Amino acid sequence: MSTNRLFLVIGSMAVFLIVLITRLVFVQIVHASDLAYFANKQQVGMEPLKPSRGSIYDRNGTILVYSRDEVSFFVNPRVARKYGKDSVLAQKLADSLGYNFHELKAKIDSADRTFCILKGIDAKKAQKMRRVVVDGLEYHEDPVRVYEYNALASHVIGFVNYEGKGIEGIERSYNDELAGKPGSRFVLKDGKGAVISILEENYKDAVPGANIQLTIDKTTQLLLEKELAAGVKAAKAISALGIVMDPNTGEVLALANYPGYDPGKYMDFSDEVRRNKAVSDIYDPGSTFKGISFSGLLDLKLVTPQTVVDIGNGTLKYYGHTINDHISLSSLTVREVLRYSSNIGTIKLINRISDNEFYKYLRSYGFGNYTYLGLPGEVKGMLPPPVKWSKSSKGSMAYGYGVSVTPIQLITAYSALVNGGTLYKPLLIKALTDQNGQVIQSFEPTKIRDVITPETSALMRVLLTDVVEKGTGKKAQVEGVKIGGKTGTSRRIMNGGYTKKSYNSSFIGFFPADKPKYICLILVNTHKQTGITGGEVAAPIFKNVASVLSGKKSETISDISLVSVSDEDDEEIIAPEGGKQESQTKDVFVPVTQIKKAASQGAAKGIMPDLRGTSLKDAIGLIQKMDLKLTWSGTGRVVEQSIKPGQKPAKGSVIELKLQERAISGVNIY
């Protein structure tokens, strides 16, 4: 070899060594940290671990909702065969699951595509398998939210979507607490990204979500839902809702909307059905609001139960509006105004209180504000300030028109009305607990303010008990239990005006009346078909709920008396003052009205009219015009009278009436 060629070879090798050494210096020293980072990133991967969502319990610890964390295992036969791990994989599965090795091996070798080898395994039982790393073995987490009693308390609990995120109800309001915190694990991968092993030292367990204990009682909730369903069927109504509370603490024991829905199949139900109308819908409360109005008058000592008010024989001209009452008497006491739900009496009495004082009481009861129950979608209702009132506003508001409330607002206010005068924040959550049952956070009853004095509250309990025993709330009576309450009926707003075709029929009651433990609101959305008044439609539902809660035997009512009436004959419904009326076709419910008109003409001449078909209250008004004494038996409408129609009885004579309910056969409430 020539010298020049030797130098060329040596020079080339020297250059190569210099380049190599330079490259090594850059790799090992200059870019060492960067390259180590990229190598580690390629070889080590972080996989998130989903936390278990917390469970939901009733007040007694009965589980209502829980998550079943399931894992499904899959075998990718092509990957297993490619890396020669089909035998290893078959052996691992056989050892872990108790399967036959040869059958598994044959299945893996013959399969063309990925198949599920194990589906829906409880996450805890699958924990050992999840740590097995073999080429071709894959697993997918499949958390399942289980609603143990299907539709029970669905509007309280709500539901989660396909991602496991709370969308409605408690599931949404407390999503962060229920969701927990995700964990992580680090795995080693080869150059192709396949998992080689799990780094145990860097394994971070997911933190399960907190459990929630509600104030809801499962048994009470189930009772309320069954009775609402039966009541809607009996009244041929559209929908209904109910709330049961402890008036002394604000704890919600049951809250239901009918129809309900199954949270596990929420996509099968419309937004209308899923909406919680107890907090998100407002309505004119009608005569149930009279209890609120009267409490302010009594609290300021502007009236007493014995105060007499002139009701003008059932007709009042009021700021350009004619108010027709259901009873034609010259005067009533305050007790009787509330007992018989006289709108004229209410209007005349409320004018004894100033606008600002009346508004202050309504605001103190919580109207026009959120209750902060803790459920999504709650609205404030509508309570306009006095500066926006017309001359007739206060009068109409006093009997429940011109003010719009949510059901949760009304029952919260009534709780203050009867519990001694204290307004409590409604309470739906008792506690948050961890997976070991240790309390993370407890929730106690929260006093908002004192609204009326204990003396006024005690007086209102007496007056509202009188409503049930002698007035419009008789169908709420439970034998052996003293019940207090108030009926209410109002026209619903449709097409921008008040309609005569659809009504809000309600009853709110409490028991035992002298020291209430329970308060219950029933609200039914009715058509003008059978019964439409709160006393006819809602009170029987309340009665059935109260019968069970009070410990009395719950009886089955085979024939609910739901009497077809016209709006003129209704004891509580009048046209809202100044309210726009929806255009109507002629009502078909006219017979009772015609009877009343003919009877009134006869009584004016001293001739005994035919009272059959009239209500007791109308009969009383007619008989008083004739200066007669009255006794009666039964409930409902007049079916017999001791003084025959057409006779001219002497003043002071006694007339006996027999009343009877008109039944709709084939209708059951259980």
Secondary structure, DSSP 8 states (H G I E B T S, - for coil): --HHHHHHHHHHHHHHHHHHHHHHHIIIIISHHHHHHHHHHHHEEEEEE------EE-TTS-EEEEEEEEEEEEE-HHHHHHTT-HHHHHHHHHHHH---HHHHHHHHHH--S-EEEEEEEETTTTHHHHT---TTEEEEEEEEEEETTTTTTHHHH-EE-TTS-EEEHHHHHTHHHHH-B-EEEEEEE-TTS-EEEEEEEEEE--B---EEEES--HHHHHHHHHHHHHHHHHHT-SEEEEEEE-TTT-BEEEEEEES---GGGGGGS-HHHHS-HHHH--B--GGGHHHHHHHHHHHTTS--TT-EEE-GGGEEEETTEEEE-SS--SEEEHHHHHHTT-HHHHHHHHTTS-HHHHHHHHHHTTTTS----S-TT----B---GGG--TTHHHHHHTTSS-BB-HHHHHHHHHHHHTTSEEEE-B-EEEEE-TTS-EEEE---EEEEE-S-HHHHHHHHHHHHHHHHHSTTGGG-BTTB--EEEEEEEEEEETTEEEEEEEEEEEEEEESTTS-SEEEEEEEEEESSS--SHHHHHHHHHHHHHHHHTTS----BSS-------TTT-SS----TT--B------S--HHHHHHHHHHHHHHTT-----TT-BHHHHHHHHHHTT-EEEEESSSEEEEESS-TT----TT-EEEEEEE----TT--B-
